[in-house]
Amino acid sequence: MLERLRRNLVESYIGAIALGWLLAQDILHFVGIFGAPVRAWVSQNTYRTLTQKTSGVEDFPFQAAFPELVTTLLLLLIWFTLFRWLYLKPFRPNSPEPAPNVEPPDSLTKK
């Protein structure tokens, strides 16, 4: 059953489209690794100015990048697993093999 699914995914290019979509999502989350701390820092500064509260330490929140990092790594693992399953294993087409050339016995040949 899985071999038939794999064959259908490869032959109809749905597998390639799905792999491209997963890779695009992975790239977006990778970019999010750098954007998440900036978003958190801007949010903290905006909140701080709205409430007029000043705290002694205004650190850059690098921990905001951790969920994006985990998502990136998991998507990359899923992408690589699907890529390996679909395209790196030998593919056996479902077409019948041609019969080998067998010579007829001597009694059937004309002399």
C-alpha positions as CSV (number, residue, x, y, z in Angstrom):
1,M,0.0,0.0,0.0
2,L,2.8,2.4,0.9
3,E,4.6,1.5,-2.3
4,R,1.5,2.3,-4.4
5,L,1.1,5.7,-2.5
6,R,4.8,6.5,-3.1
7,R,4.5,5.6,-6.8
8,N,1.4,7.9,-7.2
9,L,3.1,10.8,-5.4
10,V,6.2,10.6,-7.5
11,E,4.4,10.1,-10.9
12,S,1.8,12.8,-10.4
13,Y,4.3,15.4,-9.0
14,I,2.2,15.9,-5.9
15,G,5.2,14.7,-3.9
16,A,7.5,17.3,-5.4
17,I,4.9,20.1,-4.9
18,A,4.5,19.0,-1.2
19,L,8.2,18.9,-0.7
20,G,8.5,22.4,-2.2
21,W,5.8,23.7,0.1
22,L,7.5,22.1,3.2
23,L,10.8,23.7,2.2
24,A,9.2,27.1,1.7
25,Q,7.6,26.8,5.2
26,D,11.0,25.8,6.6
27,I,12.7,28.9,5.1
28,L,10.0,31.1,6.4
29,H,10.4,29.7,9.9
30,F,14.2,30.1,9.6
31,V,13.7,33.8,8.8
32,G,11.4,33.9,11.8
33,I,14.3,32.9,14.1
34,F,15.7,36.3,13.5
35,G,12.4,38.2,13.4
36,A,10.9,36.8,16.6
37,P,13.4,38.4,19.0
38,V,13.0,41.8,17.3
39,R,9.1,41.5,17.5
40,A,9.3,40.7,21.2
41,W,11.8,43.5,21.9
42,V,9.6,46.0,20.0
43,S,6.5,44.8,21.9
44,Q,8.2,45.1,25.2
45,N,9.4,48.6,24.4
46,T,5.9,49.6,23.3
47,Y,4.3,48.2,26.4
48,R,6.9,49.9,28.5
49,T,6.3,53.3,27.0
50,L,2.5,52.9,27.2
51,T,2.6,52.0,30.9
52,Q,5.4,54.4,31.7
53,K,7.1,51.7,33.7
54,T,10.8,51.6,33.6
55,S,12.8,48.6,34.5
56,G,16.5,48.6,35.1
57,V,17.3,46.0,32.6
58,E,16.2,46.1,28.9
59,D,17.6,43.0,27.5
60,F,17.1,41.6,24.0
61,P,14.7,38.6,24.2
62,F,16.7,35.8,22.4
63,Q,14.4,33.2,24.0
64,A,11.7,34.3,21.6
65,A,13.6,32.6,18.8
66,F,13.5,29.2,20.4
67,P,10.0,28.1,19.1
68,E,10.9,29.2,15.6
69,L,14.2,27.2,15.9
70,V,12.4,24.1,17.0
71,T,9.8,24.4,14.2
72,T,12.5,24.9,11.6
73,L,14.4,21.8,12.7
74,L,11.2,19.7,12.8
75,L,10.1,20.8,9.4
76,L,13.6,20.1,8.0
77,L,13.5,16.6,9.5
78,I,10.1,15.9,8.0
79,W,11.2,17.3,4.6
80,F,14.4,15.2,4.5
81,T,12.5,12.0,5.5
82,L,9.9,12.5,2.8
83,F,12.5,13.4,0.2
84,R,14.5,10.3,1.1
85,W,11.4,8.1,1.0
86,L,10.1,9.5,-2.3
87,Y,13.2,10.0,-4.4
88,L,16.3,8.3,-2.9
89,K,15.0,4.8,-2.7
90,P,15.2,2.7,-5.9
91,F,11.9,2.9,-7.7
92,R,10.4,-0.2,-9.3
93,P,8.0,0.7,-12.1
94,N,4.9,-1.4,-12.3
95,S,5.4,-2.4,-15.9
96,P,5.9,-6.1,-16.7
97,E,9.3,-7.2,-17.6
98,P,9.8,-8.4,-21.2
99,A,10.2,-12.1,-21.5
100,P,13.8,-13.3,-22.1
101,N,14.6,-14.5,-25.6
102,V,14.3,-18.2,-25.4
103,E,15.2,-20.3,-28.5
104,P,12.6,-23.0,-29.4
105,P,13.6,-26.6,-29.1
106,D,15.3,-28.3,-32.0
107,S,12.2,-30.4,-32.8
108,L,10.2,-27.2,-33.6
109,T,12.7,-25.6,-35.9
110,K,12.7,-26.3,-39.6
111,K,15.9,-27.6,-41.3
